[in-house]
Amino acid sequence: MIKYLDLQKINDSFEPDLTSAVNRVTHSGWYLLGTELNKFENEFAKYCGVSYCVGVGNGLDALTLILMSYISMGRIKEGSEVIVPANTYIASILSIMRAGLKPVLCEPEWETCNIDPKKIESLITKKTSAVMVVHLYGRLCKMKEISELCKKRGLLVIEDCAQAHGAKNKDGQCAGNLGDAAGFSFYPGKNLGALGDAGAVTTNDKDLAERVRMLSNYGSSEKYVHPYIGVNSRLDEIQAAALMVKLPRLDADNDRRKYVASRYINEIKNEKITLPVKDTSHVFHVFTIFTSDRDELKSHLEKCGVQTLVHYPIPPHHQDALKDYSNLSFPITERIHREELSLPISPVMTDDEISHVIESVNNF
Ligand SMILES: *Cc1c(COP(=O)(O)O)cnc(C)c1O
């Protein structure tokens, strides 16, 4: 069986460095807010080309803390609206709700599956405070159009980079440096994955970075001094040390993902299947194909020994958690959820495995 994502093989490929980093922290006697975190924050900020990086507990918290911080700084009004793609992993939307703000869902483009810049403007009201873009599946959103619009209308741009570590635009600018602030997830299966939950905020705004740091640590400015109502959401030393082992290989790992994707795009030939449109920014966290016979294709591939996933089976506005949105219609979002199938993709896939996936898809 070709696994959808062989995390064991991925992490084994970082040995013995990964275990030795974990052991170093285990025996250091210091587990939170120490030198490992400091080092990773500096290196990840440098990697993204931003001035500041603040490690937090996970990706959902990273996005939530950005919004909470803007509210705390008076730059986002309590209860205001945030435009977010209807086609995303539900966490993007939950972060807005958790910050006490109102998500306003926007249709994606069918070709890119990302938020449609042309549809944002009609959703802007007096209450809109920000646009949260999601570089879904690893493909950058059309940031030039979106940034220009948001600048003109005085809106903040927040990037959900949970699937786009290391995605770069044509000018070499990196995800995490394309808006006012960005949230990253280092969930184990992401392109840069920890050994448990972890996340980070990147920004060039010093005040925002400081506020996120305080709010993520009980709202404290220094030990036992609490000017703000905060939460506890920190990136621990073991995760920071593990991420520091993996970060130097992120570009090479993304290149290998791009290689797998280019083989799929060039060699999959099946009239029933739509392949993703080419885009040099895409770091292929997920390799998406589309077919109206999705469930049949999934079971065909299963029989061929190819494990696949669906990203995602139920759109957010059809989830019980978002009952208030259930009467809305998002035909493109719904089509993506109906037709999408994700093929195995990872930096450790062998050429034989890639060939077997291609052959199995072509036989459908
Ligand atoms: C994974 C993911 C998140 C949430 O990250 P966690 O670290 O699991 O909280 C948010 N948005 C998107 C698009 C994701 O894929």
Ligand as a Chemical Component Dictionary entry (heavy atoms), coordinates in Angstrom:
data_LIG
# 
_chem_comp.id                   LIG 
_chem_comp.type                 NON-POLYMER 
_chem_comp.pdbx_formal_charge   0 
_chem_comp.three_letter_code    LIG 
# 
loop_
_chem_comp_atom.comp_id 
_chem_comp_atom.atom_id 
_chem_comp_atom.alt_atom_id 
_chem_comp_atom.type_symbol 
_chem_comp_atom.charge 
_chem_comp_atom.model_Cartn_x 
_chem_comp_atom.model_Cartn_y 
_chem_comp_atom.model_Cartn_z 
_chem_comp_atom.pdbx_ordinal 
LIG C1 C1 C 0 -3.962 22.755 9.579  1  
LIG C2 C2 C 0 -4.702 23.997 9.265  2  
LIG C3 C3 C 0 -5.047 24.935 10.264 3  
LIG C4 C4 C 0 -4.952 24.649 11.718 4  
LIG O1 O1 O 0 -3.721 24.321 12.211 5  
LIG P1 P1 P 0 -3.593 23.493 13.594 6  
LIG O2 O2 O 0 -2.155 23.593 13.922 7  
LIG O3 O3 O 0 -4.071 22.116 13.350 8  
LIG O4 O4 O 0 -4.446 24.218 14.601 9  
LIG C5 C5 C 0 -5.598 26.143 9.868  10 
LIG N1 N1 N 0 -5.838 26.413 8.574  11 
LIG C6 C6 C 0 -5.558 25.541 7.601  12 
LIG C7 C7 C 0 -5.843 25.907 6.180  13 
LIG C8 C8 C 0 -4.997 24.294 7.914  14 
LIG O5 O5 O 0 -4.739 23.413 6.929  15 
# 
loop_
_chem_comp_bond.comp_id 
_chem_comp_bond.atom_id_1 
_chem_comp_bond.atom_id_2 
_chem_comp_bond.value_order 
_chem_comp_bond.pdbx_ordinal 
LIG C1 C2 SING 1  
LIG C2 C3 SING 2  
LIG C2 C8 DOUB 3  
LIG C3 C4 SING 4  
LIG C3 C5 DOUB 5  
LIG C4 O1 SING 6  
LIG O1 P1 SING 7  
LIG P1 O2 DOUB 8  
LIG P1 O3 SING 9  
LIG P1 O4 SING 10 
LIG C5 N1 SING 11 
LIG N1 C6 DOUB 12 
LIG C6 C7 SING 13 
LIG C6 C8 SING 14 
LIG C8 O5 SING 15 
# 
